[in-house]
C-alpha cells in the first residue's frame, strides 16, 4: 500500500479481461476497387514491417461495413474519395471517423485533385493521387506516424472490448493489488487523481511497457520515471508529493536504470 492520504477521485469500477496494447497502430483502408485495395494493403503492411512497427489493418470496400468500434480505434485512415455509384464519398467516412476518433490521421486517395478543398472540413493530413501511390505512400505514412508521436505518446488499454488511450505523461504509477493492476492517472488541468483497475499480473504490464519510461521500484509499484522527484532506497517521492515504498534489495540496479533514463549516467 502507498503511504499517502491522497483521495482518489473519478475511479472507474474494476474491469475484466484487460490488456495493454503498445507499439501497435490501427489502420483503416477504404476503397471501392477491391483489387486496388489489396495492392494498397500490401504496400501499407510492407511499410510497417520495414519500420519494425506493428499494425492491425482493416480494409473495407463500402462504408456500411465499418463499425463504430473500428472507427474509435483508428490511428491512421487512408480513404478513397470517390465511391462509384454510392450516395457517399470518402469525406463522409472521414466525418464519421472524426466523430469517433478526433485525433486520427486522415490521408485521402483520389484520381482527381480537385476534391482537395473538401478535406479542410475533416482536417485531412495528406492527399495522394492514386497514380503516385507507389512513389509517395512510404513518405506519407512515415510522416503520419511521426505526427502521431509528436502529439504525445499514449498507452492503449483494451478493457472489456472498450479502447482507452491514456497519455503516458498523465500516468503517475501502477500498483499491483492481488491479481489486479490499478493505474493512477493525474487528471488534466486538475489536482485530482483518477484510477483504472483491471486484471493482469504487474510483471506482464512491466514487460509490455518496456522502454516506455516505467521503473519497477517495488514488487507492487511500477512508476512513471517522469514523475519521480526523489528516489532513495526506501521510497520514491513523486512530483505531486505522493510517496511510494521502494525495495532496498534492487535499489542499486533500479537507481542506475533511473539515472540512465535521466541521462545522468553513461552506460560504459
Buried (B, 14 or more C-beta within 10 A) or exposed (E): EBEBEBEEEEBBEBBEEBBBBBEEBBBBBBBBBEEBBEBBBEBBEEBBEEBEEEBBBBBBBEBEEBEEEBBBBBBBBBBBBBBEEEEEBBBBBBEBBBEBBEBBBBBBBBEEEEBEEBBEEBEBBBBBBBEEBEEBBBEBBEBBBEBBEEEEBBBBBBBEEEBBBBBBBBBBBBBBEEEBBBBBBBEEEEEBBBBBBBBBEBEEBBEBBEEBBBBBBBEBBBBBBBBBEEBEBEBBBBEEEBBBBBBEEBBEEBBEBBBEBEEEEEEE
